[in-house]
Amino acid sequence: MHRRTFLAAAAASPMLNLPLPGAPKSDMPEYRTVTKYPHGAANMGMPGRYPGQVVRVRAENSIDTLTEKLNVPVVDEMIARGMRELTGMKDARDAWRSFFEPNDVVGIKTNCSGAPMVMSSPEVVANVVHNLIAVGVKATNIWIYERFPDQMATVKYENYVPAGVHVDGVEKTRQSILEYDPATYVEVDFFGEDDTRSMLVRHVSERFTKIINVPNIKDHGASGVTGCLKNIAYGNFSNVARSHQFSKTNTLSFIGTLASVEPLRTKTVLNIMDGMRGVWHGGPFLHDKRFRFYPKQMMFGTDPVSMDRLMMDVVEERRKREGAISVWDRSQKNVTKGFTSDPNVNNFIREPGHIEFAGAKGLGVYDIKQIQEKAFTV
């Protein structure tokens, strides 16, 4: 095993110098957040116990890129190593115990928008479930969830976890609001749409005591990239796709605004980024297999901003290698309506600055010079 600990070097992507949320900005939407839940304990939720800290674990033999099969023992060791290094504990069981108690009801927020070819791997999710049970959480108090059941169905998480663990898609029919909390929402009018409210998943407000966020490493046509922040924000609210139309997207401010809503913010205590597979163009879906790549890594942390800041470099470096334009490209001439297989064309003016905006909202550390990364190879 090889270990190196370092402060990440400054990267080439630009700093936006965004105004603090609430500061005057001519094109900033006016948000109204409604929730009865107060901000939780200072050391819980985002950015959590370890602000500005990210553990990255790589393993070349973690996945067979020909068969798509994960090497389960290697993945298990990656997760154990990541949790030990994040918490500073010698025993991985103690690391998990430092986050979760037997009486917790835990939601595992997966990402299945690219399934079945890129998603939160069932082997990774199964390991998370196993560790929760090992520290005393009942199987019946564990919920693997996503907004859309049809996407989840292609992964078949239920085949990988013990009986009693819930696997639940929130919108049993698309655009159904039955499983959303009408008393917890963000209201904003982007384009004069009829429905201006985005409501929080009812499980989050009424059932879960804690949430583990398990995103992927992916490009995104509107937000530039999609990792921890977008998965926990757009993945927990209704009526979010309305934020982008034509070439305009409001993902810059909407993602961080949603992620800040209580109790989602306080209950999201751990992020485990599944980077076995990734998408470097056309995300969050995988329209063409040639846009899939294999970072063969996982990241661990409580700070979603720092994790996404590092994840963005992984996508950007791959796009550069493939000769594609930067996720920071804002040229209108490179925007067209509808998906195209040309990686030098976008659907929207991308907003990767949503990560910095979320940092300004207090969700984590964005400045690459202030992010402490611990990187390991197993």
TIDO-291581 format. One line per field, with one value per residue (C-alpha): residue number from 1; residue in three letters; z, y, x. Coordinates in steps of 0.25 Angstrom, whole numbers, m for minus. Each point is the difference from the previous one (the first is absolute). Example, Ala and Ser with C-alpha at 12.3 -4.5 7.8 and 13.67 -1.06 7.14 Angstrom:
! TIDO-291581
num c(1	2)
residu c(ALA	SER)
zz c(31	m2)
yy c(m18	14)
xx c(49	6)
END
This chain:
! TIDO-291581
num c(1	2	3	4	5	6	7	8	9	10	11	12	13	14	15	16	17	18	19	20	21	22	23	24	25	26	27	28	29	30	31	32	33	34	35	36	37	38	39	40	41	42	43	44	45	46	47	48	49	50	51	52	53	54	55	56	57	58	59	60	61	62	63	64	65	66	67	68	69	70	71	72	73	74	75	76	77	78	79	80	81	82	83	84	85	86	87	88	89	90	91	92	93	94	95	96	97	98	99	100	101	102	103	104	105	106	107	108	109	110	111	112	113	114	115	116	117	118	119	120	121	122	123	124	125	126	127	128	129	130	131	132	133	134	135	136	137	138	139	140	141	142	143	144	145	146	147	148	149	150	151	152	153	154	155	156	157	158	159	160	161	162	163	164	165	166	167	168	169	170	171	172	173	174	175	176	177	178	179	180	181	182	183	184	185	186	187	188	189	190	191	192	193	194	195	196	197	198	199	200	201	202	203	204	205	206	207	208	209	210	211	212	213	214	215	216	217	218	219	220	221	222	223	224	225	226	227	228	229	230	231	232	233	234	235	236	237	238	239	240	241	242	243	244	245	246	247	248	249	250	251	252	253	254	255	256	257	258	259	260	261	262	263	264	265	266	267	268	269	270	271	272	273	274	275	276	277	278	279	280	281	282	283	284	285	286	287	288	289	290	291	292	293	294	295	296	297	298	299	300	301	302	303	304	305	306	307	308	309	310	311	312	313	314	315	316	317	318	319	320	321	322	323	324	325	326	327	328	329	330	331	332	333	334	335	336	337	338	339	340	341	342	343	344	345	346	347	348	349	350	351	352	353	354	355	356	357	358	359	360	361	362	363	364	365	366	367	368	369	370	371	372	373	374	375	376	377	378)
residu c(MET	HIS	ARG	ARG	THR	PHE	LEU	ALA	ALA	ALA	ALA	ALA	SER	PRO	MET	LEU	ASN	LEU	PRO	LEU	PRO	GLY	ALA	PRO	LYS	SER	ASP	MET	PRO	GLU	TYR	ARG	THR	VAL	THR	LYS	TYR	PRO	HIS	GLY	ALA	ALA	ASN	MET	GLY	MET	PRO	GLY	ARG	TYR	PRO	GLY	GLN	VAL	VAL	ARG	VAL	ARG	ALA	GLU	ASN	SER	ILE	ASP	THR	LEU	THR	GLU	LYS	LEU	ASN	VAL	PRO	VAL	VAL	ASP	GLU	MET	ILE	ALA	ARG	GLY	MET	ARG	GLU	LEU	THR	GLY	MET	LYS	ASP	ALA	ARG	ASP	ALA	TRP	ARG	SER	PHE	PHE	GLU	PRO	ASN	ASP	VAL	VAL	GLY	ILE	LYS	THR	ASN	CYS	SER	GLY	ALA	PRO	MET	VAL	MET	SER	SER	PRO	GLU	VAL	VAL	ALA	ASN	VAL	VAL	HIS	ASN	LEU	ILE	ALA	VAL	GLY	VAL	LYS	ALA	THR	ASN	ILE	TRP	ILE	TYR	GLU	ARG	PHE	PRO	ASP	GLN	MET	ALA	THR	VAL	LYS	TYR	GLU	ASN	TYR	VAL	PRO	ALA	GLY	VAL	HIS	VAL	ASP	GLY	VAL	GLU	LYS	THR	ARG	GLN	SER	ILE	LEU	GLU	TYR	ASP	PRO	ALA	THR	TYR	VAL	GLU	VAL	ASP	PHE	PHE	GLY	GLU	ASP	ASP	THR	ARG	SER	MET	LEU	VAL	ARG	HIS	VAL	SER	GLU	ARG	PHE	THR	LYS	ILE	ILE	ASN	VAL	PRO	ASN	ILE	LYS	ASP	HIS	GLY	ALA	SER	GLY	VAL	THR	GLY	CYS	LEU	LYS	ASN	ILE	ALA	TYR	GLY	ASN	PHE	SER	ASN	VAL	ALA	ARG	SER	HIS	GLN	PHE	SER	LYS	THR	ASN	THR	LEU	SER	PHE	ILE	GLY	THR	LEU	ALA	SER	VAL	GLU	PRO	LEU	ARG	THR	LYS	THR	VAL	LEU	ASN	ILE	MET	ASP	GLY	MET	ARG	GLY	VAL	TRP	HIS	GLY	GLY	PRO	PHE	LEU	HIS	ASP	LYS	ARG	PHE	ARG	PHE	TYR	PRO	LYS	GLN	MET	MET	PHE	GLY	THR	ASP	PRO	VAL	SER	MET	ASP	ARG	LEU	MET	MET	ASP	VAL	VAL	GLU	GLU	ARG	ARG	LYS	ARG	GLU	GLY	ALA	ILE	SER	VAL	TRP	ASP	ARG	SER	GLN	LYS	ASN	VAL	THR	LYS	GLY	PHE	THR	SER	ASP	PRO	ASN	VAL	ASN	ASN	PHE	ILE	ARG	GLU	PRO	GLY	HIS	ILE	GLU	PHE	ALA	GLY	ALA	LYS	GLY	LEU	GLY	VAL	TYR	ASP	ILE	LYS	GLN	ILE	GLN	GLU	LYS	ALA	PHE	THR	VAL)
zz c(0	m4	8	m3	8	m6	m2	m14	m10	m6	m13	m13	1	3	13	m2	12	2	9	13	m1	2	m6	m12	m13	m12	m5	14	2	12	9	12	9	9	11	14	3	7	m4	8	8	m5	m3	m7	m14	m11	1	12	9	m11	m8	m11	2	m11	0	m14	m2	m13	m4	m15	2	6	m13	m12	m11	m10	8	9	12	13	8	13	10	m6	1	14	4	m7	8	13	m3	m4	13	9	m6	0	15	4	7	m1	m1	m12	9	10	m12	m3	14	1	m10	3	12	1	1	m13	m12	m11	m15	m10	m12	m12	m14	m11	m11	m9	4	m4	m6	11	13	15	m1	8	5	6	6	5	8	6	4	6	8	6	4	6	10	4	m10	m3	m14	0	4	m13	m12	m14	m8	m12	m7	m11	1	m14	1	13	m6	m10	11	9	13	7	m5	7	14	12	1	7	m7	m7	m15	m3	m12	4	m12	m2	m13	m6	6	11	13	10	6	1	12	m3	12	m4	m13	m8	m8	m12	m14	m10	m14	4	2	7	11	7	12	2	12	9	0	11	5	3	8	7	1	m2	12	m9	m15	m7	m14	m11	m13	m12	m8	m12	m10	0	m12	9	13	m6	9	9	13	15	m1	m12	5	14	m5	m13	5	12	m6	m10	m12	m2	m15	m2	4	m14	m13	m14	3	13	13	15	5	5	12	0	4	12	4	1	7	11	3	14	4	m13	4	14	m3	m11	8	m10	m14	m7	m15	m9	m10	m6	m13	m5	m11	m7	m10	m1	15	9	m10	m8	m14	m6	6	m6	10	12	7	12	11	9	12	12	8	15	7	8	m9	m13	m6	2	m6	m12	m2	m1	m9	m10	m3	m3	m10	m6	m2	m7	m9	m3	m3	m10	m7	6	4	14	10	2	m15	0	m15	m6	m13	6	5	m7	3	4	2	m10	0	m3	13	m5	1	12	3	9	5	11	14	7	9	8	9	4	2	10	7	2	6	10	m5	m1	m4	m15	0	m6	9	12	m3	7	m8	5	m12	0	m9	4)
yy c(0	14	12	15	12	13	14	m1	10	11	m4	8	1	14	6	7	10	m2	9	m5	m6	11	11	8	m7	4	m14	m7	m7	4	m12	m3	m11	m6	m10	m2	m7	8	m1	m12	m3	7	m13	m7	2	8	3	m9	m5	1	13	2	m15	m11	m14	m6	m15	m6	m14	m4	m14	5	m2	m9	10	m12	m7	12	m8	6	m7	0	m4	12	9	m4	3	14	4	m5	8	12	0	m3	12	9	m2	m3	m13	m13	m9	3	m5	11	10	m4	0	15	4	m10	m5	m13	9	8	m1	1	5	m4	10	m7	5	m8	10	m7	m14	m11	4	11	1	m2	m14	m10	m7	14	2	m14	3	12	m8	m11	10	7	m13	m4	12	m3	7	m9	m5	5	14	1	6	0	11	8	9	m9	m15	m3	4	m8	m12	m2	m1	m10	4	m10	m11	5	3	m8	m2	12	11	9	4	11	9	13	3	m12	7	12	13	m6	9	m10	m4	15	9	11	8	0	6	11	9	7	5	m3	1	4	m15	m4	m8	8	m9	m11	m9	m8	m15	m4	m11	10	9	m10	m13	0	4	0	m1	m6	7	m10	8	m3	8	6	11	7	9	10	1	m4	m12	m8	m6	2	13	m2	m15	5	12	m3	m15	4	11	m1	9	3	m1	13	7	m1	4	3	4	6	m8	4	m11	10	4	m10	m12	7	6	m14	m7	11	m3	m7	m11	m5	8	m5	m14	m2	m5	m8	1	m13	3	m12	3	m14	5	14	8	10	6	0	m2	m3	m11	m9	2	m7	m10	8	11	m10	m1	m7	9	m12	8	4	13	1	12	9	12	m1	13	m5	m14	6	10	m11	m9	12	m1	m15	3	12	m8	m11	10	6	m13	m3	13	6	14	4	m2	15	4	11	2	1	m5	m13	m2	m8	m5	m15	m10	m1	m10	11	3	14	3	3	1	12	10	m9	5	m8	12	m6	m6	13	6	m12	3	14	m5	m7	m14	m2	4	4	6	m11	6	m2	m15	m10	m13	m13	m10	m15	m11	m14)
xx c(0	5	m3	2	m7	1	m7	m6	7	m7	m7	m3	m15	m4	m5	m13	1	m15	m7	m5	m14	m10	9	m5	1	m9	m3	0	m14	m8	m1	m10	3	m11	4	m4	13	12	14	6	13	12	8	m11	m4	6	12	0	11	11	m1	10	5	m1	5	2	3	4	1	4	m6	m13	m8	2	m3	m4	m10	m4	1	5	11	m8	11	8	m12	m2	14	m1	m12	6	13	m8	m8	12	8	m12	m2	14	m4	7	m12	m10	m11	3	0	m14	m4	4	m11	m11	m7	m9	m13	3	m9	10	m3	10	m2	5	1	m7	m1	10	m4	2	14	4	m6	2	6	m9	13	4	m14	0	13	m6	m12	8	8	m12	m6	14	m1	m14	m10	m11	m2	m15	6	8	m6	7	m7	m1	m10	m4	m4	3	14	2	m6	11	10	m7	6	m10	9	12	m5	m6	m15	m7	8	m9	2	m9	m2	m7	m9	m8	m5	7	m3	m8	1	m5	13	5	m2	m9	4	15	3	8	m9	6	m5	11	m7	m15	m3	m13	5	11	2	10	m3	9	m1	m9	9	11	m9	m9	8	15	9	13	3	12	2	6	2	8	11	m8	m1	m13	m5	m6	8	13	3	m9	5	m3	m8	m9	m3	m4	m7	m8	m1	m8	m10	m12	m1	15	2	m8	13	6	m7	6	14	m2	2	m2	8	10	m8	m11	9	6	m13	m7	11	0	m15	m2	m1	7	13	1	m4	10	12	9	4	6	2	0	10	1	m6	m2	m7	9	m11	m15	m2	m8	m4	9	m5	12	9	12	m2	2	13	6	6	2	m1	m9	0	m5	m4	m10	3	m8	6	15	m4	m6	11	10	m10	m2	15	m1	m11	7	13	m7	m7	13	6	m12	2	m13	m3	1	m12	3	m3	m11	0	m14	5	3	m15	m10	m14	m1	11	11	12	9	8	3	m15	m8	m15	1	10	6	1	11	1	m11	10	6	m13	m3	13	m5	m13	9	m1	14	14	2	14	9	12	m8	m5	8	0	6	2	3	1	m4)
END
